[in-house]
């Protein structure tokens, strides 16, 4: 009798193991189907993938840093040019001002 009950328990354990394996297979299939549906939904909504977003974000950060550096260069050059041509701007401004005073229109 001992041998018979072991056989029944072995068969029961095998049945439970097979059921667990089948449940995992069904779970994988449901996950795959869900992922496919979610991906299709996101594609129709024009949602950006995380990798693409991160790449564009890095490009924007680099561009912002480059713009800041270029702005500093431009301001330095304008300061250089502005110091050298300051008298010329004053002369042009006074000439334009005197013309405006003469022209009554």
C-alpha positions as a Markdown table, in Angstrom:
| # | Residue | x | y | z |
|---|---|---|---|---|
| 1 | Unk | 0.0 | 0.0 | 0.0 |
| 2 | Unk | 2.9 | 2.3 | 0.7 |
| 3 | Unk | 4.1 | 1.9 | -2.9 |
| 4 | Unk | 0.6 | 2.8 | -4.3 |
| 5 | Unk | 0.3 | 6.0 | -2.3 |
| 6 | Unk | 3.7 | 7.1 | -3.4 |
| 7 | Unk | 2.7 | 6.6 | -7.0 |
| 8 | Unk | -0.5 | 8.6 | -6.5 |
| 9 | Unk | 1.6 | 11.4 | -4.8 |
| 10 | Unk | 4.1 | 11.3 | -7.7 |
| 11 | Unk | 1.3 | 11.6 | -10.2 |
| 12 | Unk | -0.3 | 14.4 | -8.3 |
| 13 | Unk | 3.1 | 16.3 | -8.1 |
| 14 | Unk | 3.6 | 15.8 | -11.8 |
| 15 | Unk | 0.1 | 17.1 | -12.5 |
| 16 | Unk | 0.7 | 20.2 | -10.4 |
| 17 | Unk | 4.1 | 20.8 | -12.0 |
| 18 | Unk | 2.6 | 20.5 | -15.5 |
| 19 | Unk | -0.3 | 22.9 | -14.5 |
| 20 | Unk | 2.3 | 25.4 | -13.2 |
| 21 | Unk | 4.2 | 25.2 | -16.5 |
| 22 | Unk | 1.0 | 25.6 | -18.5 |
| 23 | Unk | 0.1 | 28.6 | -16.4 |
| 24 | Unk | 3.4 | 30.2 | -17.0 |
| 25 | Unk | 3.0 | 29.6 | -20.7 |
| 26 | Unk | -0.4 | 31.2 | -20.7 |
| 27 | Unk | 1.0 | 34.1 | -18.7 |
| 28 | Unk | 3.8 | 34.7 | -21.3 |
| 29 | Unk | 1.3 | 34.6 | -24.1 |
| 30 | Unk | -1.0 | 37.1 | -22.3 |
| 31 | Unk | 2.0 | 39.4 | -21.6 |
| 32 | Unk | 3.1 | 39.2 | -25.3 |
| 33 | Unk | -0.4 | 40.0 | -26.5 |
| 34 | Unk | -0.8 | 42.9 | -24.0 |
| 35 | Unk | 2.6 | 44.4 | -25.0 |
| 36 | Unk | 1.6 | 44.1 | -28.7 |
| 37 | Unk | -1.7 | 45.9 | -28.1 |
| 38 | Unk | 0.0 | 48.6 | -25.9 |
| 39 | Unk | 2.7 | 49.2 | -28.5 |
| 40 | Unk | 0.1 | 49.5 | -31.3 |
| 41 | Unk | -1.8 | 52.0 | -29.1 |
| 42 | Unk | 1.3 | 54.0 | -28.3 |
| 43 | Unk | 2.3 | 54.1 | -32.0 |
| 44 | Unk | -1.1 | 55.5 | -33.0 |
| 45 | Unk | -0.7 | 58.2 | -30.3 |
| 46 | Unk | 2.7 | 59.2 | -31.7 |
| 47 | Unk | 4.4 | 58.7 | -28.3 |
| 48 | Unk | 8.1 | 58.9 | -28.4 |
| 49 | Unk | 10.2 | 56.0 | -27.2 |
| 50 | Unk | 12.4 | 56.6 | -24.2 |
| 51 | Unk | 15.7 | 56.0 | -26.1 |
| 52 | Unk | 14.7 | 58.6 | -28.7 |
| 53 | Unk | 13.7 | 61.1 | -26.0 |
| 54 | Unk | 17.0 | 60.7 | -24.2 |
| 55 | Unk | 19.0 | 61.2 | -27.4 |
| 56 | Unk | 17.1 | 64.4 | -28.3 |
| 57 | Unk | 17.4 | 65.6 | -24.7 |
| 58 | Unk | 21.2 | 65.1 | -24.8 |
| 59 | Unk | 21.4 | 67.0 | -28.1 |
| 60 | Unk | 19.3 | 69.9 | -26.6 |
| 61 | Unk | 21.6 | 70.1 | -23.6 |
| 62 | Unk | 24.7 | 70.2 | -25.8 |
| 63 | Unk | 23.1 | 72.8 | -28.1 |
| 64 | Unk | 22.2 | 74.9 | -25.1 |
| 65 | Unk | 25.8 | 74.8 | -23.8 |
| 66 | Unk | 27.1 | 75.7 | -27.3 |
| 67 | Unk | 24.6 | 78.6 | -27.6 |
| 68 | Unk | 25.7 | 79.9 | -24.2 |
| 69 | Unk | 29.4 | 79.7 | -25.3 |
| 70 | Unk | 28.6 | 81.4 | -28.6 |
| 71 | Unk | 26.7 | 84.2 | -26.8 |
| 72 | Unk | 29.6 | 84.9 | -24.6 |
| 73 | Unk | 31.9 | 85.1 | -27.6 |
| 74 | Unk | 29.5 | 87.4 | -29.4 |
| 75 | Unk | 29.2 | 89.7 | -26.3 |
| 76 | Unk | 33.0 | 89.8 | -26.0 |
| 77 | Unk | 33.4 | 90.6 | -29.7 |
| 78 | Unk | 30.7 | 93.3 | -29.5 |
| 79 | Unk | 32.4 | 94.8 | -26.5 |
| 80 | Unk | 35.7 | 94.9 | -28.4 |
| 81 | Unk | 34.1 | 96.4 | -31.5 |
| 82 | Unk | 32.0 | 98.7 | -29.5 |
| 83 | Unk | 35.0 | 100.2 | -27.7 |
| 84 | Unk | 36.9 | 100.9 | -30.9 |
| 85 | Unk | 33.9 | 102.3 | -32.8 |
| 86 | Unk | 32.3 | 104.3 | -30.0 |
| 87 | Unk | 33.2 | 107.7 | -31.4 |
| 88 | Unk | 31.9 | 106.8 | -34.9 |
| 89 | Unk | 28.5 | 105.9 | -33.5 |
| 90 | Unk | 28.3 | 109.1 | -31.6 |
| 91 | Unk | 29.1 | 111.2 | -34.7 |
| 92 | Unk | 26.5 | 109.3 | -36.7 |
| 93 | Unk | 23.9 | 109.8 | -33.9 |
| 94 | Unk | 24.5 | 113.5 | -33.7 |
| 95 | Unk | 24.3 | 113.9 | -37.5 |
| 96 | Unk | 21.0 | 112.0 | -37.6 |
| 97 | Unk | 19.7 | 114.1 | -34.7 |
| 98 | Unk | 20.6 | 117.4 | -36.4 |
| 99 | Unk | 18.9 | 116.2 | -39.6 |
| 100 | Unk | 15.8 | 115.4 | -37.7 |
| 101 | Unk | 15.7 | 118.9 | -36.2 |
| 102 | Unk | 16.0 | 120.5 | -39.6 |
| 103 | Unk | 13.3 | 118.4 | -41.2 |
| 104 | Unk | 9.9 | 119.7 | -40.0 |
| 105 | Unk | 7.9 | 116.8 | -41.4 |
